[in-house]
Amino acid sequence: MGLSEKERKTLLKIARDAIGAVATGRPLPALTGCNSPALEERRGAFVTIHTRDGRLRGCIGVFQSDKPLYETIRDMAIASARDDPRFSPVREEELGQIKIEISVLSPLKKIENVEEIEVGRHGLYIVKGANRGVLLPQVAIEYGFDRYQFLDQTCLKAGLPPGSWREGADIYIFEAEIFEEE
């Protein structure tokens, strides 16, 4: 993975500008400064919005994208600010009170043995029937989950009872390069 500091700052600015445009009703700014091969890659990503005191304010992402990374970040920032069903859209007066975090993802890897899961390194995506749930790698650290709690919490996120991962669920792991605003 390995984005440079300049590439990370570019992506954070794109996300911040997109959220600002959505919150104020202004047109989206032109995408500039994106002429690096890493920013042109087709990769999955999540954009997470937190309040300055650390509460979640929005989080939406995709595992794969057919767009360049910088466009995916813009689109996920807009979706996180406007379309996360758990929250009302971000308002203009909140813009100074939010902090943006970006997670750029590796491809999904299906696993057969949960012992492959490294808490803090891997995120989880669980699929069982029509239910799907994802938790990013940093969630396990933030909440102090062990491997089995992480699996159970991902099941809950998917609308499944804890332990559902034990029978008939497909379990995928992924890694993320995570960075945020200062």
Secondary structure, DSSP 8 states (H G I E B T S, - for coil): ----HHHHHHHHHHHHHHHHHHHHT-------S--SHHHHS---EEEEEEETTS-EEEEEEES--SS-HHHHHHHHHHHHHHT-TTS----GGGGGGEEEEEEEE---EEES-GGG--BTTBEEEEEETTEEEEE-HHHHHHHT--HHHHHHHHHHHTT--TTGGGSS-EEEEE-EEEEE--
